[in-house]
Amino acid sequence: MEFSEHIKTANVEDVVLHQPLRPPTKGTLCITGHHLLFSDREVDNAQPVLLLLLRNIDAVEKSSVENIVNYLGLFSNTGRRDRLEIRFVLQCVSSLLHLYSAQETCLSPQVFLTHVFSASYYTNYSYLSSAAKLCKSTFGAKLNMGKRLYIDLCWSSVFVCRGTDSSGTLIIKCKDLRVIQLDIPGMEQCLNIAKSIETLSCLDSVVEMYPFFYHPPDASLKEEWGLSSCGRHFAEMEELHERWRLTSVNQDYSVCPSYPPAVIVPKAISDDAVKKIAKFRQGGRFPVLCYYHRKNRMVIMRSGQPLMGANRKRCIEDELLLHTAIDGSDSAFIIDTRSAQQAQQARMMGGGFESKSCYSQWKRLHRHMERGKPLQESLIKLVEACGDKSTNMDRWLSKLENSKWLSHVQTALSTAGLLAECVERDGHSVLVHGSEGTDSTLLISTLAQLIMDPSCRTLEGFLRLVEREFVEAGHPFQQRCSHSAFSHARLQQECPVFLLLLDCVWQLWCQFPLALGFSEALLLRLATEAYASDYGTFLCNSDKERCSLQVKEKTHCLFRALLKTSEREQYTNPLYERNELAIWPSVHPQSLQLWKGFFLRWTPQNLHLELVQEEIRNMVIDWGNIALTG
């Protein structure tokens, strides 16, 4: 695809940029295939004031309507109902003008709009998209104005919008929660820029995304990709080799498309048995080992739900695998991240759960964790609350509570704590699954390992954990992170599971400031990179997709970049002291906090807090250097 096809206006002069925590700046706006750039011509500096990855843009709002309203003086002698109707008409007119700018037609805008509102509209839809049809149907259903007034308003709007002194405003809302305003001279230029942003920020083709074009000077595509893999993890755990083995049954991804090529299974289970088990589990996600607890030889496994269905189908090989995995122990636990009612409903739809009669040594525990649309809507409500400029504290706290985000944090931490308690304190092996096993399953298995294993709490150890348990394990990043909290698009498969993980890790970081070897800056960086990145680490939905698109051969690895000497220092916790004990999080409501560094990161109050934290960090580093040299 030629990106130039979608760029009608490549640059605009005399644009005013308003961005958080900085004064307004006048300069030149440029748009490329992947970036929005803004340069201040008055400053002799090669660096742009703004370099924004288009993939980071969640929504674009055009605010030219108010200028039209004010220009026409429509509000001066009208009642409230009429004002609302006029405002609604103008909003739709703005959308129609945007539509016109995208039409390949020789009609003038006046003739175009006259056609829109003519009687022939009802029989001739050739000029309009479905969005414009919706505008027209809404006019007819909700407004009492006559057709003549429609046309008059349209003509007046065209006059204002096409005038030489007119200007438009774009409100750009980013996935990292930044809100940027651009005042662009010339309505046509404004609409062209908006159209280009909307198109280029939502590219469907992975190979057209920026990571395939990014070539940092200090890195080579010949460098090894990633920090961890299932094979490397197995090789480091020699204690496993007696009872477990590394199987390549999924080498061509035919057994489970969301698993990596090599996984760890009990040595007594053959590859043929694994293939039969995969057919009995959701998405082919048969039970695999993800963690071995050296202290007591217990394991954590994860999988998809069993497909027993209403007829209570069985799989002898699946039962044998789980029996073999616990090595003759009296009991083990299955943590199901659905409620008992949800699990029963899933059984009627072809899914289900492990029955007591067939898995007698396994005790099932249900811990309901929200996923999908409810979790995405929770994020949207939270961001809306954080953007509320109201000084009414009661109202703000009410919005915060109604978002239920901290409740999701509490549930995730408490479920992960339960998993860790079963393994660490009670000495039982655990199988974790929900439905697909690609979201909440990975969330709590990751948190549980962070709670129990000190090797996962170093900077490199945590990045290896995230790579192994989210990237390699098949979390569908491209689907879950396609939009953030501002998008007006209809929700599909978006879900902020990874963001929830990072929030939970931040809670641990606050409660145990000496136990984690990485800083909050790392969590913020990962939260940003998951939604829009220069690197290929979070591209695609599975290792299979990354392999087919040659992501590892043609893009650079984020985790490798974060561990370079130039980057490592800012992501290291200078207060870190290795703690061999488990760190048990408190999940009482008073112990959980709003992650201000992320959700309020673009506010003046948080900027002051960041400056103080940076000063304290520098002091700690200086004291440490003095102690080493003394």
C-alpha positions in Angstrom: 0.0 0.0 0.0 1.2 3.5 -0.8 0.7 5.6 2.3 0.6 8.8 0.1 -2.8 7.6 -1.2 -4.2 8.5 2.2 -2.5 11.8 2.6 -4.2 14.7 0.8 -2.6 17.3 2.9 1.0 16.4 3.9 1.8 19.6 5.9 0.1 22.7 7.2 1.7 26.0 8.3 0.6 28.2 11.3 -0.9 25.4 13.3 -1.3 25.9 17.0 -0.5 22.9 19.1 -2.0 22.5 22.6 -0.6 19.5 24.6 -0.6 18.6 28.2 1.9 20.4 30.6 3.2 22.7 27.9 2.2 26.2 26.6 0.5 26.5 23.2 3.0 26.5 20.3 2.6 27.7 16.7 4.4 25.9 14.0 4.2 23.4 11.1 2.2 20.2 11.2 3.3 17.2 9.1 1.8 13.8 8.6 3.6 10.8 7.3 2.6 7.2 6.8 3.2 6.4 10.5 3.7 9.7 12.4 2.2 13.0 13.2 5.0 15.6 13.5 4.9 19.2 14.8 7.9 21.6 14.5 8.3 25.1 16.0 9.9 27.2 13.3 10.9 29.8 15.7 13.1 27.4 17.7 16.4 26.4 16.0 16.1 22.8 17.0 16.2 19.7 14.8 13.9 17.8 17.2 10.2 18.1 16.6 8.0 19.5 19.4 5.7 16.5 18.8 6.5 13.1 17.3 3.4 11.0 17.7 3.0 7.5 16.3 -0.3 7.4 14.5 -1.0 4.0 16.0 -1.1 5.7 19.3 -4.2 7.7 18.3 -7.4 6.3 19.7 -9.9 8.9 18.5 -10.0 12.1 16.4 -12.8 14.7 17.2 -13.5 17.7 14.9 -14.6 20.8 16.8 -15.5 23.2 14.0 -19.2 23.1 14.8 -19.0 25.6 17.7 -17.2 28.1 15.3 -20.1 27.8 12.9 -22.7 28.3 15.6 -21.0 31.4 16.9 -20.4 32.8 13.5 -24.1 32.5 12.5 -25.4 33.8 15.8 -27.9 31.0 15.9 -28.2 31.0 19.7 -29.1 34.6 20.3 -32.9 34.5 19.7 -33.8 30.8 20.0 -35.3 28.7 22.8 -33.4 25.8 24.4 -35.1 23.1 22.3 -34.4 25.0 19.0 -30.8 25.5 20.1 -30.3 21.8 20.7 -31.9 21.0 17.3 -29.6 23.5 15.5 -26.6 22.1 17.3 -27.5 18.6 16.3 -28.1 19.6 12.7 -24.7 21.3 12.6 -22.9 18.3 14.0 -24.4 16.2 11.3 -23.6 18.8 8.7 -20.0 18.7 9.9 -20.0 15.0 9.3 -21.5 15.4 5.8 -18.9 18.0 4.9 -16.2 15.6 6.0 -17.9 13.0 3.8 -17.9 15.4 0.9 -14.2 15.9 1.2 -13.7 12.2 0.7 -16.0 11.9 -2.3 -14.6 11.7 -5.8 -17.3 14.0 -7.3 -17.3 17.1 -9.4 -20.3 18.5 -7.6 -19.8 21.7 -5.6 -20.4 21.4 -1.9 -23.6 23.5 -2.2 -25.0 21.2 -4.9 -23.9 18.2 -3.0 -25.7 19.3 0.2 -28.8 20.3 -1.8 -28.9 16.8 -3.2 -28.6 15.4 0.3 -31.7 17.2 1.5 -33.7 17.2 -1.7 -36.8 15.1 -2.1 -34.9 12.8 -4.4 -32.7 11.8 -1.5 -35.2 9.1 -0.5 -34.8 7.3 -3.8 -31.2 8.2 -4.6 -28.5 7.2 -2.1 -25.6 7.4 -4.6 -23.9 10.3 -2.9 -24.0 9.1 0.6 -22.4 6.5 2.9 -24.3 4.6 5.5 -23.1 7.2 8.1 -24.8 10.0 6.1 -28.0 7.9 5.7 -28.1 7.6 9.4 -27.8 11.4 9.7 -30.7 11.8 7.4 -32.9 9.3 9.1 -32.1 10.9 12.4 -33.1 14.3 11.0 -36.5 13.0 10.0 -37.1 11.1 13.2 -36.0 13.6 15.8 -36.3 17.2 14.4 -39.2 19.4 13.6 -37.3 21.8 11.4 -38.4 22.1 7.8 -36.4 21.1 4.8 -35.7 24.7 3.9 -34.0 25.3 7.2 -31.8 22.3 6.7 -30.6 23.6 3.4 -30.1 27.2 4.7 -28.0 25.8 7.6 -26.0 23.7 5.2 -25.3 26.6 2.8 -24.3 28.8 5.7 -22.0 26.1 7.1 -20.4 25.6 3.7 -19.9 29.4 3.5 -18.1 29.4 6.9 -16.2 26.2 6.4 -14.9 27.1 2.9 -14.1 30.7 3.8 -10.5 31.9 3.5 -10.4 32.9 7.2 -12.0 29.8 8.6 -10.2 27.3 10.8 -10.8 23.9 12.3 -9.8 22.2 15.5 -8.9 18.6 16.0 -9.0 17.0 19.4 -6.6 14.0 19.3 -7.1 11.4 22.0 -4.3 9.0 22.4 -4.1 5.4 23.7 -1.6 6.6 26.4 -4.4 8.9 27.6 -2.9 12.1 26.2 -5.3 14.6 24.8 -3.8 17.0 22.1 -5.5 19.9 20.4 -4.6 21.2 17.0 -5.9 24.5 15.7 -5.6 24.2 11.9 -6.1 27.2 9.5 -8.4 26.2 6.7 -11.3 23.9 7.1 -10.5 21.8 4.1 -6.9 21.2 5.4 -8.3 20.3 8.8 -10.7 17.7 7.3 -8.0 16.2 5.1 -5.6 15.9 8.1 -8.4 14.3 10.2 -9.3 11.8 7.4 -5.6 10.8 7.0 -5.2 10.3 10.7 -8.3 8.2 11.0 -7.2 6.0 8.1 -3.5 5.6 8.9 -4.0 5.0 12.6 -6.2 1.9 12.0 -4.1 -0.1 9.5 -5.2 -3.7 9.5 -2.1 -5.1 7.8 0.6 -5.9 10.4 3.4 -5.6 7.9 2.4 -2.0 7.1 2.8 -1.0 10.7 5.8 1.1 11.9 7.9 -1.7 13.6 8.6 -3.1 10.1 10.1 0.3 9.1 11.9 1.1 12.3 15.7 0.7 12.3 17.4 2.1 15.4 21.1 2.9 14.9 22.3 0.8 17.8 20.6 -2.4 16.9 20.7 -5.0 14.2 18.1 -7.4 12.9 20.7 -10.2 13.1 20.6 -10.0 16.9 18.9 -12.7 18.9 15.2 -12.1 19.4 13.7 -12.2 22.8 14.9 -13.1 26.3 13.1 -16.3 27.0 11.4 -19.2 25.5 9.9 -22.4 26.7 12.9 -24.4 25.6 15.3 -22.1 27.3 13.2 -22.1 30.5 13.1 -25.9 30.5 16.9 -26.2 30.0 17.4 -24.0 33.1 15.2 -26.2 35.2 17.2 -29.4 35.5 15.0 -30.6 38.3 12.1 -31.0 35.8 13.9 -33.4 33.5 13.1 -36.5 35.5 9.4 -36.3 35.2 8.7 -33.7 32.4 9.8 -33.3 28.8 9.9 -30.6 26.2 7.7 -31.6 23.3 7.7 -30.1 19.7 4.4 -31.6 18.8 3.2 -28.1 18.0 6.2 -27.3 15.8 3.9 -26.4 12.9 1.2 -24.9 15.1 -1.3 -27.4 13.9 -2.1 -28.8 17.4 -2.7 -25.4 19.1 -2.4 -22.2 17.0 -2.0 -20.0 20.0 0.8 -22.0 21.7 4.5 -21.7 20.9 6.2 -24.5 18.9 7.7 -26.2 22.1 5.9 -26.7 25.4 6.5 -28.7 28.6 4.3 -31.8 29.3 4.7 -34.8 31.6 7.3 -37.3 30.3 4.8 -40.2 30.5 2.4 -38.5 28.0 3.1 -39.2 24.3 2.7 -36.8 21.5 -0.2 -38.8 20.1 -2.0 -38.4 23.5 -1.2 -34.7 23.5 -3.0 -34.3 20.1 -6.1 -36.1 21.5 -6.0 -33.9 24.6 -5.8 -30.7 22.4 -9.0 -31.7 20.7 -10.7 -31.9 24.1 -9.6 -28.4 25.2 -10.8 -25.0 24.1 -8.6 -23.6 21.2 -6.4 -26.7 21.4 -4.8 -25.3 24.6 -4.0 -28.6 26.4 -2.5 -28.4 29.9 1.1 -27.3 29.9 3.6 -26.5 32.7 4.3 -22.9 33.2 6.0 -22.8 36.6 8.0 -25.2 38.8 8.3 -24.3 42.5 11.8 -25.5 43.6 11.0 -25.4 47.3 8.4 -28.2 47.3 8.4 -29.5 43.6 4.8 -28.3 43.0 3.8 -27.0 39.6 1.4 -24.6 38.0 -0.2 -25.6 34.7 -2.5 -23.7 32.5 -4.9 -24.7 29.7 -8.3 -23.9 28.0 -11.6 -25.2 29.3 -12.4 -28.9 28.7 -15.0 -29.4 25.9 -17.2 -31.9 27.7 -20.5 -30.3 26.6 -24.0 -31.2 27.7 -23.3 -34.8 27.1 -20.4 -34.8 29.6 -17.8 -36.1 27.1 -14.6 -37.6 28.5 -11.0 -37.7 27.4 -9.0 -40.5 29.1 -5.7 -39.0 27.9 -6.6 -35.7 29.5 -7.4 -37.4 32.8 -4.2 -39.3 32.6 -2.1 -36.2 32.0 -3.5 -34.4 35.0 -3.1 -37.5 37.1 0.5 -37.9 36.0 1.3 -34.2 36.6 0.7 -34.4 40.3 2.9 -37.6 40.7 0.7 -39.5 43.0 -0.2 -36.6 45.4 -3.4 -36.9 47.3 -4.9 -33.8 46.0 -4.4 -30.8 43.7 -6.5 -27.7 42.8 -8.1 -26.4 39.6 -8.7 -22.6 39.8 -11.4 -21.7 37.3 -11.5 -18.0 36.6 -15.3 -18.2 36.0 -18.1 -18.4 38.4 -19.7 -21.8 38.9 -22.8 -20.5 37.1 -20.7 -19.3 34.1 -19.0 -22.7 34.0 -22.3 -24.5 33.9 -23.6 -22.2 31.1 -20.4 -22.9 29.2 -21.0 -26.7 29.5 -24.4 -26.2 27.8 -22.6 -24.4 25.0 -20.1 -27.1 24.4 -17.5 -26.1 27.0 -17.4 -27.0 30.7 -15.3 -28.0 33.6 -13.5 -31.0 35.1 -16.0 -33.3 36.8 -15.3 -34.8 40.3 -16.0 -38.3 39.1 -13.3 -38.2 36.4 -10.8 -36.0 38.1 -11.2 -37.2 41.7 -7.8 -35.9 42.9 -8.5 -32.4 41.7 -10.6 -29.9 43.7 -12.2 -27.2 41.7 -12.2 -23.6 43.0 -14.2 -20.9 41.1 -13.0 -17.3 41.2 -15.1 -15.1 38.9 -12.9 -12.6 37.0 -14.4 -10.2 34.5 -13.0 -10.2 31.0 -13.9 -8.8 27.6 -16.5 -6.0 27.3 -17.1 -5.4 31.1 -13.4 -4.9 31.7 -13.1 -2.6 28.7 -16.1 -0.5 29.8 -14.6 -0.3 33.3 -11.4 1.2 31.8 -13.5 3.7 29.8 -15.4 4.8 32.9 -12.2 5.2 34.9 -10.5 7.3 32.3 -13.7 9.4 32.1 -13.6 9.9 35.8 -9.9 10.9 35.7 -10.7 13.5 33.0 -13.4 15.0 35.0 -12.4 18.6 35.8 -15.1 19.0 38.5 -13.7 20.1 41.8 -16.5 18.1 43.6 -14.6 15.4 45.4 -17.7 13.3 46.3 -18.7 13.2 42.6 -15.2 12.2 41.5 -14.9 9.4 44.1 -18.4 8.2 43.1 -17.3 8.0 39.4 -14.1 6.2 40.5 -16.0 3.6 42.5 -18.6 3.1 39.7 -15.9 2.3 37.2 -15.1 -0.8 39.3 -11.5 -0.8 38.1 -10.0 -1.1 41.5 -12.4 -4.0 42.2 -10.9 -5.8 39.2 -7.4 -5.1 40.6 -8.5 -6.5 43.9 -10.0 -9.6 42.3 -6.9 -10.3 40.2 -4.5 -9.9 43.2 -6.6 -12.0 45.5 -7.0 -14.8 42.9 -3.2 -14.8 42.2 -2.7 -14.8 46.0 -4.9 -17.9 46.3 -2.9 -19.6 43.5 0.4 -18.8 45.2 -1.0 -19.9 48.6 -2.0 -23.3 47.2 1.5 -23.8 45.9 3.7 -22.1 48.4 1.9 -22.6 51.7 -0.3 -25.7 51.2 2.1 -27.6 48.9 -0.4 -28.4 46.1 0.0 -28.3 42.3 -2.6 -26.2 40.5 -4.2 -26.1 37.0 -5.5 -22.7 36.0 -8.0 -22.0 33.2 -11.1 -20.0 32.3 -12.6 -20.3 28.9 -10.0 -19.8 26.2 -7.1 -19.5 28.7 -5.5 -16.5 26.9 -6.5 -13.7 29.3 -7.3 -14.0 33.0 -5.5 -17.4 33.1 -2.3 -15.7 32.0 -2.9 -12.8 34.3 -3.1 -14.7 37.5 -0.3 -17.2 36.6 2.0 -14.3 36.0 1.1 -12.5 39.2 1.5 -15.7 41.2 5.0 -16.3 39.9 5.9 -12.7 40.8 4.6 -13.3 44.3 6.5 -16.5 44.9 9.7 -16.4 42.8 12.4 -13.8 43.5 14.0 -14.5 40.1 10.9 -13.0 38.5 11.3 -9.7 40.4 14.5 -8.5 38.8 14.4 -6.2 35.8 15.4 -9.0 33.4 13.5 -11.6 35.3 10.2 -9.7 35.0 10.7 -9.0 31.3 11.4 -12.7 30.8 8.2 -13.6 32.7 6.1 -11.2 30.6 7.5 -12.6 27.4 7.0 -16.2 28.5 3.6 -15.9 30.1 1.9 -13.3 27.8 3.8 -12.9 24.5 4.8 -16.6 23.9 1.7 -18.0 25.7 -0.7 -16.5 23.2 -2.3 -13.4 24.7 -3.9 -11.8 21.6 -2.3 -8.3 21.9 -3.5 -7.1 18.5 -7.1 -7.8 19.3 -7.1 -6.7 23.0 -5.1 -3.5 22.4 -6.5 -2.3 19.1 -8.3 0.5 21.0 -8.0 2.1 24.4 -10.5 4.2 26.4 -11.4 7.0 23.9 -12.3 5.2 20.8 -15.8 5.7 19.3 -15.7 2.4 17.5 -17.9 -0.4 18.5 -16.3 -2.7 21.1 -15.2 -6.0 19.5 -12.4 -7.9 21.2 -10.7 -5.1 23.0 -9.9 -5.8 26.7 -7.2 -4.2 28.9 -6.0 -7.5 30.5 -2.3 -6.5 30.1 -2.9 -3.1 31.5 -4.7 -4.7 34.5 -1.6 -6.9 35.0 0.7 -3.8 35.0 -1.6 -2.1 37.5 -1.5 -5.1 39.8 2.3 -5.2 39.5 2.3 -1.5 40.4 0.3 -2.3 43.5 2.9 -4.8 44.5 5.6 -2.3 43.8 4.0 0.2 46.1 3.4 -2.4 48.9 7.0 -3.9 48.6 9.2 -1.0 47.4 12.4 -2.9 48.1 11.4 -6.3 46.7 11.1 -5.5 43.0 14.1 -4.7 40.9 12.4 -2.5 38.4 10.9 1.0 38.5 7.4 2.4 37.8 8.9 3.8 34.6 9.2 0.3 33.2 5.5 -0.4 33.8 4.5 2.9 32.2 6.7 2.1 29.2 5.2 -1.4 28.8 1.7 0.1 29.1 2.4 2.5 26.3 4.2 0.0 24.0 1.5 -2.6 24.2 -0.9 -0.2 22.4 1.5 1.5 20.0 5.2 0.6 19.6 8.3 1.0 17.4 9.1 -2.6 18.2 7.5 -5.9 17.1 7.2 -7.6 20.5 3.5 -6.9 20.9 2.5 -7.3 17.3 0.0 -10.0 16.3 -2.1 -12.4 18.5 0.1 -15.4 18.7 3.6 -16.9 17.9 2.1 -18.5 14.9 1.1 -15.1 13.4 4.4 -13.6 14.3 6.2 -16.5 12.6 4.1 -16.3 9.4 4.7 -12.6 9.1 8.4 -12.9 10.0 8.1 -10.5 12.8 11.2 -11.8 14.6 13.2 -11.5 11.4 12.1 -8.0 10.3 11.4 -6.1 13.5 13.3 -5.3 16.7 12.6 -6.8 20.2 11.5 -4.3 22.8 12.7 -6.4 25.8 16.2 -6.5 24.3 16.2 -2.7 23.8 15.1 -2.1 27.4 18.1 -4.0 28.8 20.7 -2.0 26.8 23.0 0.0 29.0 21.6 3.3 27.7 18.0 2.2 28.8 18.6 -0.1 31.8 19.4 2.6 34.4 16.1 4.4 34.2 14.1 1.2 34.6 16.0 -0.1 37.6 14.9 0.3 41.2 17.8 1.7 43.1 16.3 0.6 46.4 16.0 -3.1 45.3 17.1 -5.8 47.8 16.7 -9.4 46.8 14.1 -11.1 49.0 13.9 -14.9 48.8 10.5 -15.0 50.6 7.1 -14.7 48.9 5.6 -11.3 49.0 1.9 -11.5 49.9 -0.1 -8.5 48.7 -2.8 -6.9 50.8 -6.0 -6.7 48.9 -8.0 -4.7 51.5 -9.6 -1.7 49.7 -7.6 0.8 51.8 -4.4 -0.9 50.6 -5.2 -0.4 46.9 -4.5 2.9 45.2 -5.3 4.5 41.9 -2.3 4.2 39.6 -1.8 8.0 39.3 1.4 7.6 37.3 -0.6 6.1 34.4 -4.2 7.4 34.8 -3.3 10.9 35.9 0.1 11.1 34.1 -0.8 14.1 32.0 -2.0 16.4 34.9 0.1 19.2 36.5 -0.2 17.5 39.9 1.3 14.3 38.7 4.1 16.2 36.9 5.1 17.7 40.2 5.1 14.3 41.8 7.3 12.9 39.1 9.8 15.7 39.5 10.0 14.9 43.3 10.3 11.2 42.7 13.1 11.7 40.1 15.0 13.9 42.5 14.7 11.3 45.3 15.8 8.6 42.8 18.9 10.6 41.9 19.7 11.2 45.5 19.5 7.5 46.3 21.7 6.6 43.3 24.3 9.3 44.4 24.3 7.9 47.9 24.8 4.4 46.6 27.7 5.5 44.4 29.3 7.2 47.4 28.9 4.1 49.5 30.6 2.0 46.8 33.5 4.3 46.4 33.9 4.9 50.1 
